[in-house]
Amino acid sequence: MIFNASARKSRTQWAKELKGTQHKTFTHPTGCKRGHEKLFSVSEGGKCVECVRLKDRKKYAKALGTSLEELEQKRVNEQHQQAQRQLEKAEGQLQRRIWHAEAKAQPTYAHVYALTCTETDRTYIGSTQNLSARMAQHLSLINSGTHHVTELLADLDAHGKETLKIDILCTIHSGDRQEIEALERFYLDTWKGELFNKYKPRSTLVS
Ligand SMILES: [Zn+2]
């Protein structure tokens, strides 16, 4: 709380009068000898707030075995580092927002892939817009023995899971489902080996 005092009363007088009120500081037109801002402490009996602070800092510096200059420099450095960290954090958040917006704006990648048992050379062809998730799903279903392509499961059971081969047949930069389905159809139509897909209804081909 700042209180404006007049020059007629001294700083000590004002400090005495303001003691016990809500005022912690007051301004006085005479100023301090060191030319600090004209702000004075009520609790310190009208001493310059900045001078009191400096005195305290000097004491603190002495206790730490360093000089006031070094202590102040350290404080400035810490403030600078903190500001730097905040800036980096803000920049990181902004960058993530940009990436998010870019990812939203861009068409996704789509893949046509083949799962083949190398021993029987029989293949399942599928397509996906999320390759890593889809492959993880296939492998998990194969491992748990619950994959919907039961013939593939049977082949891998008979010849070992190490005979499973995963091929990426093509990758397109598109999120258009019809385009992906057309590509998948192309691979199914032109595939030279035996396909598991023949035994499956059309609706299970795209995932
Ligand atoms: Zn001062």
Residues whose N, C-alpha, C, O or C-beta is under 5 A from the ligand:
A	BS01	ZN	C32 R34 H36 C48 E50 C51
